[in-house]
Amino acid sequence: MKATILFIVLRLVLGGMMVYGGIQKFQKPIPSPIEVVEKAEKFKAPEKESTLQKILYISGAKQTGYFWQVLGIAELLFGLLVLLQGSGFIGAIFLLPITLHIFLFHIFLEADELGELLQTGGLFTINVLLVLKEHKKWKHLLWIKPI
């Protein structure tokens, strides 16, 4: 019983954070390429290289004209799937590469931000736990017995 409540809470945390993150992708207008260059110019000093990398990475995703929006829609949709009782497992499966990517972004581009590392590492861990909880649904896919 306690494990069931724990996994419900974990689903609410992961799904809620993904829905929130997906909505946030549409809150601010996408900057023009000129605005990106002007912002990047402020961080040309060698000691600000990590900030410049983050600006260029996220701005590049936004400048594609589709990637930032697709990521937002995926976070929103898969987060909702995790929140719903019947579709939580499939939502967790679809979110796995997204939460891994978010965690790796913070490891490689914001390693000095311990709070963000813990938060994103926690989300990835929750995601992995939600998938592992349902191992009976997918373990047969890992090894197919010969006939």
C-alpha positions in Angstrom: 0.0 0.0 0.0 2.8 2.4 0.9 4.6 1.6 -2.3 1.5 2.4 -4.3 1.2 5.8 -2.7 4.9 6.4 -3.3 4.6 5.7 -7.0 1.5 7.9 -7.3 3.4 10.7 -5.7 6.4 10.1 -8.0 4.0 10.1 -11.1 2.5 13.4 -9.9 6.0 14.9 -9.4 7.3 13.8 -12.8 4.1 14.5 -14.7 3.6 17.9 -13.0 7.2 19.0 -13.7 7.0 17.9 -17.4 3.6 19.7 -17.9 5.0 22.8 -16.3 8.2 22.6 -18.4 6.2 22.1 -21.5 4.0 25.1 -20.8 7.1 27.2 -20.1 8.4 26.6 -23.6 5.6 28.7 -25.0 5.6 31.5 -22.4 8.3 33.7 -24.0 8.6 34.7 -27.6 11.5 33.2 -29.5 14.3 35.8 -29.9 15.4 36.9 -33.3 18.9 35.8 -34.5 20.1 39.4 -34.0 18.9 39.3 -30.3 20.7 36.0 -29.8 24.0 37.4 -31.2 23.7 40.5 -29.0 23.1 38.5 -25.9 25.9 36.1 -26.7 28.3 39.1 -27.3 28.0 39.9 -23.5 29.5 36.5 -22.6 32.6 36.4 -24.8 35.1 36.5 -21.9 36.8 33.2 -21.2 35.5 33.0 -17.7 31.9 33.2 -19.0 32.3 30.4 -21.6 29.9 28.0 -19.8 27.1 30.7 -19.8 27.8 31.3 -23.5 27.5 27.6 -24.3 24.1 27.5 -22.5 22.9 30.6 -24.4 24.0 29.3 -27.7 22.6 25.8 -27.2 19.1 26.9 -26.1 19.0 29.7 -28.5 20.0 27.3 -31.3 17.1 25.0 -30.3 14.7 27.9 -30.5 16.1 29.2 -33.8 15.4 26.0 -35.6 11.8 27.1 -35.8 10.4 23.7 -34.6 12.6 21.9 -32.1 11.8 24.0 -29.0 8.1 23.8 -29.8 8.2 20.0 -30.4 10.1 19.6 -27.1 7.4 21.6 -25.3 4.6 19.7 -26.9 6.3 16.3 -26.1 6.9 17.4 -22.4 3.3 18.5 -22.1 1.7 15.5 -23.8 3.9 12.8 -22.1 3.6 14.6 -18.8 -0.2 14.4 -19.1 0.1 10.7 -20.0 2.2 10.1 -16.8 -0.4 11.9 -14.7 -3.3 9.7 -16.1 -3.9 6.4 -14.4 -4.1 4.1 -17.5 -1.3 5.7 -19.5 1.3 6.3 -16.9 3.6 3.6 -18.1 3.7 4.6 -21.8 4.1 8.3 -20.7 7.1 7.3 -18.6 8.6 5.3 -21.5 8.2 8.3 -23.9 9.7 10.7 -21.3 12.8 8.6 -20.6 15.0 10.1 -23.4 13.7 13.6 -22.6 14.5 13.4 -18.9 17.9 11.9 -19.8 18.6 14.7 -22.1 17.6 17.3 -19.5 19.9 15.7 -16.9 22.8 15.4 -19.3 22.4 19.1 -20.3 22.8 20.0 -16.7 25.7 17.7 -16.1 27.7 19.0 -19.1 26.6 22.7 -19.2 25.6 23.5 -15.6 27.8 21.2 -13.5 28.3 24.0 -11.0 24.6 24.3 -10.3 24.1 21.6 -7.6 20.4 22.4 -7.0 19.6 22.0 -10.7 21.7 18.8 -10.9 19.8 17.3 -8.0 16.5 18.3 -9.4 17.1 17.0 -12.9 18.8 13.9 -11.6 15.8 13.3 -9.3 13.4 13.6 -12.3 15.5 11.2 -14.3 15.7 8.8 -11.4 11.9 9.0 -10.9 11.4 8.3 -14.5 13.6 5.3 -14.4 11.9 4.0 -11.3 8.5 4.4 -12.9 9.6 2.3 -15.9 11.3 -0.3 -13.8 8.2 -0.7 -11.7 6.4 -2.0 -14.7 9.2 -4.4 -15.7 6.8 -7.3 -16.2 5.2 -5.4 -19.1 8.5 -5.1 -21.0 11.0 -7.6 -19.8 10.0 -10.1 -22.4 11.2 -7.7 -25.1 14.8 -7.9 -23.9 15.3 -11.5 -24.5 13.3 -13.5 -27.0 13.5 -17.3 -26.3 14.4 -19.4 -29.4 11.7 -21.7 -30.6 
